[in-house]
Amino acid sequence: MYQFSLSSFIKLFNVNLKSEDIKTQPGSEEARVKVLCQNLTILVFNYISRSLFKSDRLMFGMHLIHCLNPSHFQPSEWQFFSGELVVAADLEKLQGRLPAWVPTERHAQLAGFAETFGPLAKALRFSDDALWRRWMVNPRCEADIPVIPGERPLSPFQRLLLIKVLRPDRLMSAMQVFVCEVLQIQSLSPPPLALSKLYEDSSPEEPVLFLVKDGADPSQELEDFAVKVIGKQGYAQIALGSGQTDAAIEALQKAATGGTWLCLKNLHLVVDWLKVLEKSLKSVHPNPNFRLFMTTEPHAAFPSILLQTSMKITYESPPGVKQN
């Protein structure tokens, strides 16, 4: 479901060029280009993140940094972190040589780390029992990495490697800190969804596709917003999956001509029919006021072209009382 077109990125690039931050940026051309690149990275991250389910945003951030900021990674670090580099340490030979503060279940990981990054492991002075015992019981160890006197501080990604090896219970939190620090963002979550802003960003030629799961349904919220903007008579919705495909095509042509809004729900129930919908979208010449909204659950057979030509928004149930 996570497919995007080149035109989407070109649109973001043009938006970035026209931003006030770039126009008013003082200093040299090099400084302006640096700000331009940073702003574009944040624009792309927010644009893609709003199309990803919450559980996938962290991994996207990690891969984005790996692709755009190779200077943050020393040789073999990414491969060790991602599991591409597997080190089979001989624990029998290391028996008695590993520090006593290291839990038994972390012996193999620490041995592999020491074998792969020997100078780094030596610089960390794992033999300092008191220092590392305190750190191992620290509830927020990712924010309090020990500083070894006389040694260079760890890089942000090296701190992440240390957490993975010794405190995997804090890895998710540490990864979030790493992504936000490197990308210079406040949160992995994109700005809250506002239908008014979504409407401003949309166009008659680009459908809005809501990716939903866990029973979430944006149709009522969308209907309430449509009534405010275009009126009750200017909005229609059709739930697909029960012989409504012909009615959907008829409603699409009527809405495109008349400049009204249409919401097609549950596209995942009629995946085989979506090729017909694609052809109909290409054949219409929409009124400037026309908007098409669609909802679907993830489906492996969902057509790539429709995914790439739509503005995708994930819509999930809040994870807890606070968010709700």
C-alpha positions in Angstrom: 0.0 0.0 0.0 3.0 2.3 0.4 3.6 3.4 -3.2 4.3 6.9 -4.3 4.7 8.6 -7.7 7.6 10.9 -8.8 5.1 13.7 -9.4 4.3 13.7 -5.6 7.9 14.4 -4.8 8.3 17.0 -7.5 5.2 18.8 -6.0 6.9 18.8 -2.6 10.1 20.1 -4.1 8.2 23.0 -5.7 6.4 23.7 -2.5 9.7 23.9 -0.7 11.2 26.3 -3.2 8.3 28.7 -2.7 8.4 28.6 1.1 9.0 31.8 3.0 11.9 30.2 4.9 13.8 29.9 1.7 12.9 33.3 0.4 13.9 35.1 3.6 16.9 33.0 4.4 20.0 35.3 4.9 23.5 34.2 4.3 25.5 32.5 1.5 24.1 30.3 -1.2 25.5 27.3 0.5 23.6 28.2 3.7 20.4 28.5 1.7 20.9 25.2 0.0 21.5 23.6 3.4 18.2 25.0 4.7 16.5 23.9 1.5 17.6 20.3 2.0 16.7 20.2 5.6 13.2 21.6 5.0 12.6 19.2 2.1 13.6 16.2 4.2 11.0 17.2 6.8 8.4 17.8 4.2 9.0 14.4 2.7 9.0 12.7 6.1 5.7 14.3 7.1 4.1 13.6 3.7 5.1 9.9 3.7 4.4 9.5 7.4 0.8 10.5 7.1 0.5 7.7 4.6 2.0 5.1 6.9 0.4 3.3 9.8 1.9 4.2 13.2 3.8 0.9 13.5 5.8 1.6 10.3 6.8 5.2 10.8 9.9 4.5 13.0 11.3 2.0 10.5 10.8 4.5 7.7 12.6 7.2 9.6 15.6 4.8 10.2 15.8 3.9 6.5 15.5 7.5 5.4 18.4 8.5 7.6 20.5 5.6 6.4 19.9 6.7 2.8 20.3 10.4 3.2 22.9 10.7 6.0 25.6 8.0 5.4 28.0 10.1 7.5 26.1 9.0 10.6 27.3 5.4 10.1 30.8 3.9 10.4 31.7 0.8 8.5 29.7 -2.3 9.5 27.5 -0.4 12.0 24.3 -0.4 9.9 24.8 -4.1 8.9 25.3 -5.1 12.5 22.3 -3.2 13.7 20.0 -4.5 10.9 21.1 -8.1 11.3 22.8 -8.3 7.9 26.1 -8.9 9.6 26.0 -12.0 11.8 28.9 -12.7 14.2 29.1 -16.1 15.7 31.2 -15.6 18.8 32.7 -18.7 20.6 31.1 -18.3 24.0 33.1 -21.2 25.5 36.4 -19.4 24.8 35.0 -16.2 26.3 33.8 -18.0 29.4 35.0 -15.9 32.4 36.2 -13.1 30.2 32.9 -11.2 29.9 32.1 -8.7 32.7 30.1 -10.1 35.6 27.4 -7.3 35.2 26.4 -8.6 31.8 23.2 -10.7 31.9 23.7 -14.2 30.5 21.1 -13.7 27.8 23.2 -10.7 26.5 26.6 -12.6 26.4 26.3 -13.5 22.7 25.4 -10.0 21.6 28.1 -8.3 23.6 30.7 -10.8 22.3 29.6 -10.2 18.7 29.8 -6.4 19.3 33.3 -6.7 20.8 34.5 -8.9 18.0 33.1 -6.5 15.3 34.0 -3.2 16.9 37.1 -4.1 18.9 38.5 -0.5 19.4 35.1 0.9 20.3 34.4 -1.9 22.8 37.8 -1.3 24.4 37.2 2.4 24.6 33.9 1.8 26.5 35.8 0.1 29.3 33.2 -2.6 30.1 35.5 -3.7 32.9 34.3 -0.7 35.0 31.8 -2.8 36.9 30.3 0.0 39.0 29.7 2.3 36.1 28.0 -0.2 33.9 25.9 -1.8 36.6 24.3 1.5 37.4 23.6 2.0 33.7 22.1 -1.4 33.3 19.4 -0.6 35.8 18.7 2.9 34.6 15.1 3.1 33.5 16.0 5.7 30.8 19.4 4.4 29.9 19.1 5.8 26.3 19.3 9.3 27.8 22.2 8.7 30.1 24.9 6.9 28.1 28.1 6.8 30.2 30.9 9.2 29.2 34.3 7.6 29.4 37.0 10.1 30.5 39.7 10.6 27.9 37.6 8.9 25.1 35.6 10.3 22.3 31.8 10.5 22.9 29.8 7.9 21.1 28.0 9.0 17.9 24.2 9.0 18.0 24.1 5.7 16.1 26.8 4.1 18.3 24.6 4.9 21.3 21.8 3.1 19.5 24.1 0.0 18.9 24.9 -0.1 22.6 21.3 -0.1 23.5 20.5 -2.9 21.1 23.3 -5.0 22.5 22.8 -4.5 26.2 19.3 -3.0 26.8 17.0 -4.1 24.0 14.0 -3.3 26.2 14.8 0.4 25.6 15.6 0.0 21.9 12.3 1.4 20.5 12.6 4.5 22.7 16.2 5.0 21.7 15.4 4.7 18.0 12.7 7.4 18.3 15.3 9.6 20.0 17.8 8.9 17.2 15.4 9.6 14.4 14.0 12.8 15.9 17.6 14.1 16.7 19.0 13.4 13.2 16.0 14.6 11.2 15.5 17.6 13.6 11.8 16.9 14.2 9.7 17.0 17.3 7.8 13.7 16.8 7.5 10.8 14.5 3.8 11.5 14.1 2.9 14.0 11.3 1.0 17.1 12.2 -2.6 16.2 13.3 -5.0 15.6 10.4 -7.1 18.6 9.6 -9.7 18.0 6.9 -9.6 21.7 6.0 -5.9 21.5 5.3 -6.4 18.2 3.4 -9.0 20.0 1.3 -6.6 22.8 0.5 -3.9 20.3 -0.6 -6.2 18.2 -2.7 -7.3 18.7 -6.3 -10.0 17.4 -8.6 -7.5 15.2 -10.4 -6.0 13.6 -7.3 -8.3 11.4 -5.2 -7.8 11.2 -1.5 -7.4 7.6 -0.3 -7.9 6.9 3.4 -6.0 3.7 4.5 -7.9 2.4 7.5 -7.7 -0.5 9.9 -8.9 -1.7 13.3 -12.5 -0.6 12.5 -11.6 3.1 12.1 -13.9 4.9 9.7 -13.4 8.6 8.6 -16.7 8.8 6.7 -18.7 10.5 9.4 -16.1 13.1 10.1 -15.7 13.6 6.3 -19.5 14.0 5.8 -19.7 16.6 8.6 -16.9 18.6 7.0 -18.4 18.3 3.5 -21.7 19.6 4.8 -20.0 22.7 6.1 -18.0 23.3 2.9 -20.2 22.2 0.0 -23.6 21.5 1.6 -25.5 18.3 2.2 -26.8 18.1 -1.3 -23.3 18.3 -2.7 -22.0 15.2 -0.9 -22.7 11.5 -1.6 -21.1 8.3 -0.3 -21.4 4.7 -1.5 -20.4 1.6 0.4 -19.0 -0.9 -2.1 -19.1 -4.6 -1.9 -22.8 -5.4 -2.5 -23.4 -4.8 -6.2 -22.8 -1.1 -6.0 -20.1 -0.8 -8.6 -22.3 0.4 -11.5 -23.9 3.0 -9.2 -20.4 4.1 -8.1 -19.3 4.8 -11.7 -22.5 6.7 -12.4 -22.1 8.7 -9.2 -18.5 9.5 -10.1 -19.4 10.8 -13.5 -22.2 12.9 -12.1 -20.0 14.3 -9.3 -17.1 15.1 -11.6 -19.4 17.0 -14.0 -21.4 18.8 -11.4 -18.5 19.7 -9.1 -19.7 17.8 -6.0 -18.0 15.5 -3.6 -18.1 11.7 -3.6 -16.9 9.1 -1.1 -16.4 5.5 -2.2 -16.1 3.2 0.9 -14.5 -0.2 1.3 -12.5 -0.4 -1.9 -10.7 -3.5 -0.5 -13.9 -5.5 -1.0 -13.9 -4.9 -4.8 -10.2 -5.0 -5.7 -10.9 -6.7 -9.0 -13.2 -3.8 -10.1 -10.7 -1.1 -9.3 -9.2 -1.2 -12.8 -12.6 -0.1 -14.1 -12.5 2.8 -11.6 -9.0 3.8 -12.8 -10.2 4.0 -16.4 -13.3 6.1 -15.4 -11.0 8.5 -13.5 -8.9 9.0 -16.6 -11.8 9.6 -18.8 -13.6 12.3 -16.8 -12.9 16.0 -17.1 -13.6 17.2 -13.6 -15.2 20.4 -12.4 -12.7 22.4 -10.3 -14.9 21.9 -7.3 -15.0 18.1 -7.6 -13.4 15.9 -5.0 -13.2 12.1 -4.7 -12.6 10.4 -1.4 -12.0 6.7 -1.0 -11.5 4.4 2.0 -9.8 1.0 2.0 -8.2 -1.5 4.3 -4.7 -2.8 3.2 -4.9 -5.3 0.4 -2.0 -7.0 -1.4 -3.7 -6.8 -4.8 -4.6 -3.1 -4.6 -3.7 -1.6 -8.0 -0.3 0.3 -8.0 -1.5 3.1 -10.3 -4.4 4.0 -8.1 -2.1 4.0 -5.1 0.5 6.2 -6.7 -2.0 8.7 -8.1 -3.9 9.2 -4.9 -3.1 11.3 -1.8 -2.9 8.7 0.9 -3.9 9.3 4.5 -3.8 6.6 7.2 -6.8 6.7 9.6 -6.4 4.6 12.8 -8.2 4.3 16.1 -6.3 6.2 18.9 -4.0 3.9 20.8 -5.1 5.0 24.3 -7.4 7.1 26.5 -5.0 10.1 26.4 -4.9 10.2 22.5 -8.6 9.6 22.4 
